[in-house]
Amino acid sequence: MPDFSYRAKTNSGAVSEGVIQAATQQEAIRQLTRQSLFPIDVSNNSQTWSNFSLSFRRISSETISDLLTQMSDLLTNGVSLLDSLKILAEQSPDAKLQEVLEEIRDDVSEGVNLDDALSKHPKVFSNLTVSMVKAGLEGGFLEESLERVSNFLRKENALKNKVVSAMSYPMILAGIGFCFMIALVVFIVPMFEAYFEKLIKSGVGLPLITQILIFVSDALVRYGLFVAIGAAGIAFGAKKLLDTELGRRFFDKYKLKIPIAGRIFHESAVSRFCRVLGTLLQNGVQILKSLKIAGHSVGNITLQDAISQSAENISSGNRLSEPLHESGMVSDQVIAMIRVAEESNTLDDVLVKISDRMDQKIEQRLDSMVRLIEPIMLLTIGAIVMSIIIGVLLPIFDLTSTVD
């Protein structure tokens, strides 16, 4: 058993410190309580460094998808929720996931709902997963809900892998081109500075492009470290800003307006909304609750606000297609399909089919975008490199023509 260091108060108010052996942290707290001690802090000595190192690791969505499928299978075969969590924790190949599952099991054993226990680990379980589990618990279809979330995560992970695979070559190309340009400016241009100074002293002026090149080269040579630190600081600050609601709202609004990519972001969010809403309706969840859950799962605050407004209008007696159409966030083609589905009472099935079709279009747009990015990037890098070369050679050509 692992050792737990503790600080606790006695009945007299004095602080007691020591070490106690227990299977889990919750068991250590219970032992201290039985000894009439009131725990202030209980930490696992053997996991101090491992917890620190594991905190920087992320659990892949593929691992979470497999976990949810296994949990669904165990529950379907009659294994209790506590026993399922114990089995999954013991068999988990991921140390961090094992630790998370043990904490979830401890919470559930103390009467906490599964969805609330999952929500304590937002870096592991997404809002979509928590919302679907909550709907499954309330509707009595937890096993099916877990399986559907697993399938959704697999599809989403497959799409992400396609994006990463498609963008890997352009990103490598951009990285190599950037390093090559920095090397030219920092190492090659300074070699010609003495020659440029002679030209200036002789009364031959330098072209504007050469003057800009010399300025950039001097700035990078003298202040390159500060520029790198400043860029890192800006990137860190931007990331912190995106973690706030205001930052996310700003980013979610304007990323939908990015040429080509903005349409892909938009359609991906709408596809996710349709799939989640259709899945919930298929399992008998009321439309208002389904809209609330689906709205929180789209991953875009701008669309989430539009969906929330739609839910308010539906509560007033309107159909889903009408407020969605008024929001302007869903295409006319999708609205038309939703309107027909509402009239034929097949909204749940049609929403899932809409999502499947939109995913196919998204993949096609991604392929087109990547094919467009590659030549644009090559032309951009080539133009910058050519500008550097012209900036270096143009004074020589000017001097030659002057001598002639």
N, C-alpha and C positions, 0 to 999 in steps of 0.2 A: 504494500500500500504506500502511496506517496505521503510525504510529510507536508503539513500545512502550518505555516507560521501564523500566529494570531495575536491580536490585541483585543482585550475584552474588559468590561467593567464587572466588578463584584457587587454583591448586594449592598455593601457599605459605600460604594462609589469609587473604590480604588481601581486603578488600571493594572490589569494582569497581562503579562506577555509570556509566550511559550510556543511549543511545537506539539502538534497532535497528529496522529495517524488516522486517515480515513480514506474510503474509496473515492469519494467526490467532495467537492467544496460544500455542497448542501448537507452531506452526512457529517462533515466536520462541524458545521454550525449547529446541527441538532445535538451532537455530543457535548458541545460547549453549553448549550441551553440546559441539557439534563444535569450539568454540573453547576447550575445556577450562575452561569456566566453570560453576560450580554455582549455578543461579538461586536467589535468596532471595525476590525479589518481582518480578513482571512485570505491568505494567498498561498498558492502552491509553490513550494520551494523548487521542486524538480522541473517546473515548467516556466520559470521566470524568463530564462533566455529563449526557450523555444516559443513561448507566446509572443515575445518581442519580434523574433524572426518571422513567425507565421503571420503576424499582423500585416506584413507588407505583401503577402501573397494573395492572389485572387483565385477563387474557385471558378473554374470554367463553367459556362452554361451547359456544356455537354455532360459534365459530371452531375450537375443539378438535375438535368433531364433524366439521366439514368437513375438517380436517387428517387425521383418522384415515381418513375415506372416501377421500381422495386417495392416502394412503399404501397403503391396501388395493388400490386400482385399479392403482397403479404396480407393486406386488409381484405382483399377479395377471397382469400383462402382461409379466412376466419381467425387470423392472428390479431390479437389486440393491439391497439395503438401504441401502448407503452412497450410491449414486447417487440413490436415492429421497429420502433426507434432504437431499442437496445440492440437488436440484431444488425440493423444498418450501421450503427455506430461501431460495433465490433468488427464488421466486415469491410468498413470503409478503407480504401487504400490511401486516402488523403488525410493527413494528420490534422489539418485545420478543420476539415469537414467533420471528422470524428469528434473533435472538441465541441464544435457547434451542436452536433446531434446530442451529445451528452447533456449540454446545457438545456436544450429544448426538452429532452426527456425529463430532466429534473423539474422544469417549469410545469410540464403537463402533469407530472405525478403530484404536484401541489395544487392542482385544480385550474391551472391556466389553460385557456382554449388554445388549440393548435395554431390558429392563425395569429393570435396575440404573441405566442412564443416565437413564431417565425418572424414576426415584424420586429423583434428585438435585434435581428441580424440583417439590416437592410443591404449590406454589401454582399450578402450571400443569396438572399431571397428577394426578388423584385416585388414591386407593388402589385404587379399582375398576379404573381404566384400567391401572394398573401390574400388578395381579393378573391381569387378563384377558390382557394381553400376555404375561405370564410363562407362563400356562397355554397360550396359543397357541404359544409357542416350544417348550415341552416336549412338546406334543401334535402338533406339526407342522401346525397350522391357523391360523397367524398372520394370514393375509389375512382369513379368515372371522371370527376373533376381533376384529380391528380394525373390521370392518364392524358386528358385533353391538354393540360398545361405542359406536360412532358412533350407531347407532339408539337405543340406551338413553339416551345423552346428549341426543338430540333429544327423546325423549319426556319426559325429566325436565325439560328446558328449557321445553318447551311447558306442562307443568304449573306450573312456576314463573312463567311469563309470565301464566298464568291467575290465579294467586294475586295477583301484583303488580297486574294489571289490576283484579281484583275489590276489592282492598284500597286502591286509590289514592284513591277517593272518600271512604271513611271516614277515611283518614289525613289527607287535605286538610281534611276537616271538623273533625277533632280539632285539627289545627294552628291553624286559624282560630279555633275556639272557645277554645283555650288562650290565644292572643294577646289575644283580646277580653276574657277574664276577667282577665288580668294588667293590661291597660290600665285596666279598671274599678277594680281594687284599688289600683293605683299612682297613677293620675292623678285619678280621680273621687272616691274616698273622702276623700283629703286635703282636698278643697275644702269638706267638711262638718265638718272637725275643730273649727274655731272655733265653729260652732253647737253641736256636741256638748259642748264645754267649757262653754259658757254654760248648757246644760241641767244639767250636773253641778253647777255653782256655784249654780244656782237651786234645787237640791235634788231635781230630777227625775232619777231613775236611768235608766241606759241598759239596754235589753234585752240578754240574754246574747248573742244573735246579732250585735248591733251591737258589743259589746265584743270578741268574737272577730274580727270584721271589722277593727276598728281595730288590734288587735294584729297581725294578718297584714299589714295595709297598712304599719304602721310598720316591721315586720321587713323587708319587701321594699324599702321606700324606703331604710332605713339599711344593710341588710346584703344587698341584692339581688345585688351583685357577688360577695360571698363565697358566697352560696347557689349562684350559677351555677357558680363555680369548684369548690365542693364537689360539686355534682351531676356536673360533668365529671370530677372526680377519682374519684368512685364508679363512673361508667360506665367509665372507663379501667381502674380496678382490677378491676372485674367481668370486663372483656374479657380482661385478663391472667390472671385466675383460671380462666376458661373454656379458656384455652390449655393449662392443666395437666391431667393425668389425673384428679386428685382433683376439680377443678372440673367437668370434663366428665362425670364419673361422677355427681356430684350433680345437675347440670342434666339429664342424660339420664334420670335416674330420676324426677325430679319433673315434668318437662315432659309425661310420659305421663299424669299425673294431672290435668292442666288440663282443666276442663270443655269439652266439644266439641272444642277444638283438640287435646287430648291423644289422643283417639281417632284423629284424622287423622294425627298424628305416628306413632302406633303402627302403623296400617294402612299408611302409606307405607313404614316400615322393613320390615314383613313382606312387602309387595309387592316391594320391591327385593331382599330375600333370595330370594324365590321365583323372580324373573326371572333373577338371576345364577346361582343353583343350577341351574335348568332349562337355561339356556344352556350351562353347563359340562358338564352331563351329556349334552346333545345332541351335544357334540363329543368325547365319550368320555373325559372326565377322571374319574378315580376319585372315588367319593363322599366319601371322607374328605378328600381334597385339595380337592374342590369345596366341601365344608362350611366348610373353613378359609378359603378365598378369599371365599365368600359371606358368612361371618360378619364378616370385616373390612370388608365393603363396605356394611353396613346403615346405618352412620352413627349408631348408638346403642349405647353401651357395655353398657347393661343387657341389650338383646337379644343383643348379641355374646357376653356371658357365658353366656346361656341356650343359644345355638347351640353354643358350645364344649363345654358340658356334654353336649349332645345328641351331639356327635361322639365324645366319650369313651364314651358308652353304646353307640353304634353299633359302635365298635371291639370292644365286648364281645359283639357278636352280635345286638343288638336292631335293630328296624326304625326308620326315621326318624320315623314317626308317634308311636311310643311315647314316646321322650324329649322330643319337642316338646310332646306333650300334658301330660306331667308338669311341664314348665317353666311352664305356665300363661300363656305369652306369645303363643300362637297360638290363634285362635278354634276352637271345636268344629267349625264348618262346614268350615274349611280343613283341619283334622286329618282329618275324614271323607273329604274328596276325596283327600288324600295317601294315606290307608290303602287306598282303592279302587285308586288308581293303582299302589301297590306290589304289590298282588295281581295286577293285570293287566299289570305290567311296562311301564307307560307313564308313569313318574314324571316324566321330562324334559319331555314335551309338556304334561302336566297342570299342572306348576308354572308354566310360561309362561302358560297359560290362566288359572290362578288369579290371576296378577299382572295380566293384562289386565282381569279382572272387578273386582279390587280397585281398580285405577286409576279405573275408571268410577264406583265407589261413592265414592271419595275426591273426585272432581270434584263429585258431587252433594252431598256433605257440605260441601264448600267453599262452594258456592252457597247452601246453607241457612244456613251460619254467617255469610256476608256479609249476607244478608237480615236476619239476627237482630241483627248488630252495628250496622247503621245506625240503627234506631229506638232501641236502647239508648243509643247515643252521643248521639243528639239529645235524648233524655229526660234524660240525665246532664248535658249541657251546659246545657240549659234549666233544670234544677233548680238548678245552681250559680249561674247568672246571676240567677235569681229570688231565690235566697237573698241574693245581694249587694244586689239592689234592695230587698228587704224589710229588710235590715239597715240600709240608709240611710234608708228612709222610715218605718220603724216608730216611731222616736223622735218624728217629726213628728206622726204619728197619735196617739201617747200624749199629747203636749203639747196637741194640739187637744181631745182628749176631757177633759183636766184643766181646761182653760180653760172649756169648756162646763159 
